[in-house]
Amino acid sequence: MERVNQTSTVSEFILLGLSSQPEDQKPLFVFFLTMYLITIMGNLLIILAIHSDPQLQTPMYFFLSFLSFTDICFTTAIVPKMLVNFLSEKKTISYAGCLTQMYFFYALGNSDSCILAAMAFDRYVAICDPFHYVTTMKPRHCVLLLAFSCSISHLHSLLHILLLNLLTFCDSNVIHHFLCDINPLLKLSCTSTFVNEIMIKTEGLVISVTPFLCISFSYIRILITIINIPSAAGKHKAFSTCGSHLTVVTLFYGSIFYVYLQPLSSYTVTDRVATIVYTVLSSMLNPFIYSLRNKDLKQGLKKLMGGMRS
C-alpha cells in the first residue's frame, strides 16, 4: 500500500477497486465490460425507440429518454476507469481526475434522482388529475422541469467539489473504493472535514431526500386514487402505468440510502457493493424494467428493430 510523505500533498490517488487479488482482475474486467456494453446498448435503444415513434412523444417518455441518456453518461463517468484499472498494475488516478470523476458522479447521479421525481409527478398528474394533464405537463413545462433538475444537481456537485478542494491530503493516498467517492476521500484528509460533513448531512441530505419525498408523496396520492377506482380492471390499468417506475425507484434509492445515511467511520466494503447497485446495475436494468413492463415501449422497440432490418 503506497503512502506519501507527511510534509507533501497528494498529487494522485490509488483506487483499490473491488478486489486486490490478481486472479480476480480479468474476470472482473469481463463482467463489468459486459455490463457497460449492455447499459450503453439498452439505453441507446430506448432513446432511439422513443424519438422514432410518434406514439411515444409524451411527457413520460420524454423524461424516460433523458433518464436513459443520463444513465449512459453516469456509467461512462465510472466504468471506463474501472476497466483500465482492472488491467493495470498501478491503479492510480490524478488528483484533478479524481475530483472531475466525483463531480460528474454526483451531478449525474442527482440528475437521475430528479428525473425519477419528475416521472413520478407525471404519473401523479396522469392518474390523480387527468383532466388537467395536457395543460400541466405541456412540453414547455417539461423542459423547464428538466432544466431546473439538472441545474440544481450540477450546482450541488460543484459545491461539494469546491469544499473538498479546500482539504489537504498528506497522509495516505489509497482510496478503498473503485471510484472517487466523497466518504472514502474524507477519511484520507489530514485537515478537519467538519464543514464537509455538515454540508453532506444538511444541504446534501436536502438535495438527496427532496426528490425521494416528492416521489413518496406522488405515490401516496396515486395509491389513494387507485383504491377509490371501483373496477378491478381500472385499478390494474392505473397501477401498471407506474409499476416499472416504482421498481427503478426502489432499486436506486434503497442502495443510495444504505451507503450515505450512515456515519463516515462505518464506511466498509459492503458499501462498495451497494454503490455498484445504484451506479452500474441500476443503469443496466432500467431499459429492461421499462421495456418488459410497458406495451407501448415494446411496440416502439419492435418498430425500431424492424426498421433496422429493412
Buried (B, 14 or more C-beta within 10 A) or exposed (E): EEEBEEEEEBEBBBBBBBBEEEEBBEEBBEBBBEBBEBBBEBBBBBBBBBBEBEEBEBBBBBBBBBBBBBBBBBBBBBBEBBBEBBEEEEBBBEBEBBBBBBBBBBBBBBBBBBBBBBBBBBBBBBBBEEEEBEEBBEEEEBEEBBEEBBEBBBEBBEBBBEBBEEBEBBBBBBBBBBBBBBBBBBBBBBEEBEEBBEBBEEBBEEBBBBBBEBBBBBBEBBBEBBEEBEEEEEBEEBBEBBEBBBBBBEBBBEBBBBBBEEEBEEBEEEBBBBBBBBBBBBBBBBBEBBBEBBEBBBBBBEBBEEEEEE
